[in-house]
Amino acid sequence: MPSTEDISKMFEDESQKLKNFLDVADSKINMNIPEIVETYYQVMNVSSMATMLKQQADSEPEELLERIGQTEKLISERFDSSIHPKIMDNLSSSIQKLTKNLQSESTGEKSKEQIEKDAKLFDELRQTMSTKEFVEQYDSGLAHD
């Protein structure tokens, strides 16, 4: 069974990792799919840890509970209110742009190169739509909080 000190250290490490992800997300206009997935995974990981630790609140030191509160505030104010909506907008915009590109190129006979280009666009569209669905699941979790 890990000690309270071990748990505090692990939570602190994961919270710092989260802050680093949020700094990157704030500094980028468009994040790529792996960055988006990694960022959401870290947010959900730290949120789950915070929930678990708060349920054991009577056995946790006040200092850790204060750190949990700060981390939850960070998630709420930076990620939920700013970064998350930006990611949703960027994904929606990317889907529209990819769909438009595919529709405009769907006329006439196609060369092998054009078919390969379209296949790449379809794959990118599929990945982007899948990521948007993942992000929307996070969004629906926010609505139930």
C-alpha positions in Angstrom: 0.0 0.0 0.0 1.6 3.3 -1.0 2.2 5.9 1.7 0.5 9.2 1.8 3.8 10.8 0.8 4.0 8.5 -2.3 0.5 9.4 -3.3 1.1 13.1 -2.8 4.3 12.9 -4.9 2.5 10.9 -7.7 -0.4 13.5 -7.7 2.1 16.3 -7.8 4.0 14.8 -10.7 0.9 14.1 -12.7 -0.4 17.6 -12.0 2.9 19.1 -13.2 2.7 17.0 -16.4 -0.9 18.3 -16.9 0.3 21.9 -16.5 3.0 21.3 -19.1 0.3 19.9 -21.5 -1.9 22.9 -20.9 1.0 25.3 -21.5 1.6 23.6 -24.9 -2.1 23.7 -25.7 -2.3 27.4 -24.9 0.7 28.2 -27.1 -0.4 26.3 -30.2 -3.1 27.4 -32.6 -3.8 23.9 -33.9 -2.8 20.8 -32.0 -2.4 17.6 -33.9 -4.5 14.5 -33.1 -1.9 12.7 -30.9 -1.4 15.9 -28.8 -5.1 16.4 -28.4 -5.6 12.8 -27.3 -2.7 12.9 -24.9 -3.9 16.2 -23.4 -7.4 14.8 -22.7 -6.0 11.6 -21.3 -3.9 13.6 -18.9 -6.8 15.8 -17.8 -9.0 12.8 -17.2 -6.2 11.0 -15.4 -5.5 13.8 -13.0 -9.3 14.4 -12.5 -9.8 10.8 -11.6 -6.8 10.9 -9.2 -8.3 14.0 -7.6 -11.7 12.4 -7.2 -10.2 9.2 -5.7 -8.0 11.2 -3.3 -10.9 13.4 -2.2 -13.0 10.3 -1.4 -10.2 9.4 1.1 -10.2 13.0 2.3 -10.3 12.2 6.0 -7.0 10.3 5.7 -5.3 12.8 3.4 -3.2 15.8 4.7 -4.6 19.3 4.4 -1.7 20.2 2.1 -2.7 17.5 -0.5 -6.4 18.5 -0.3 -5.3 22.1 -1.0 -3.2 20.9 -4.0 -6.2 18.9 -5.3 -8.4 22.0 -5.1 -5.7 24.1 -7.0 -5.5 21.4 -9.7 -9.2 21.2 -10.1 -9.4 24.9 -10.5 -6.6 24.8 -13.1 -8.6 22.2 -15.1 -11.8 24.2 -14.8 -10.4 27.6 -15.6 -7.7 26.9 -18.2 -8.8 23.6 -19.8 -12.6 23.5 -19.5 -13.2 27.2 -20.1 -10.5 28.0 -22.7 -8.5 25.1 -24.2 -11.4 22.6 -24.6 -13.7 25.0 -26.6 -10.7 26.0 -28.8 -10.0 22.3 -29.6 -13.7 21.7 -30.3 -13.8 24.6 -32.7 -10.5 23.6 -34.5 -11.8 20.0 -34.9 -15.1 21.2 -36.3 -13.3 23.6 -38.7 -10.9 20.8 -39.8 -13.8 18.4 -40.5 -15.6 21.1 -42.6 -12.4 21.9 -44.6 -11.6 18.2 -45.2 -15.2 17.5 -46.3 -15.2 20.5 -48.6 -11.9 19.4 -50.2 -13.1 15.9 -50.7 -16.4 17.1 -52.2 -14.8 19.5 -54.6 -12.4 16.8 -55.9 -15.1 14.2 -56.5 -15.8 15.1 -60.1 -14.6 13.3 -63.2 -12.0 10.6 -63.8 -9.2 10.4 -61.3 -5.5 9.6 -61.7 -3.8 7.2 -59.4 -2.2 10.1 -57.6 -5.6 11.8 -57.1 -7.1 8.6 -55.7 -4.1 8.2 -53.3 -4.5 11.9 -52.3 -8.2 11.4 -51.7 -7.5 8.2 -49.6 -5.2 10.3 -47.4 -7.8 13.0 -47.0 -10.5 10.4 -46.1 -8.2 8.9 -43.5 -7.4 12.3 -42.0 -11.2 13.0 -42.0 -11.9 9.7 -40.2 -9.2 10.4 -37.6 -10.4 13.9 -37.0 -14.0 12.8 -36.7 -13.0 10.1 -34.3 -11.1 12.5 -32.2 -14.0 15.0 -32.2 -16.2 12.2 -30.9 -13.7 11.5 -28.1 -13.6 15.2 -27.2 -17.4 15.4 -27.3 -17.5 12.5 -24.8 -15.4 14.7 -22.4 -17.8 17.5 -23.2 -20.9 15.5 -22.2 -19.1 14.6 -18.9 -18.8 18.3 -18.2 -22.5 18.8 -18.7 -23.2 16.2 -16.0 -20.9 17.7 -13.4 
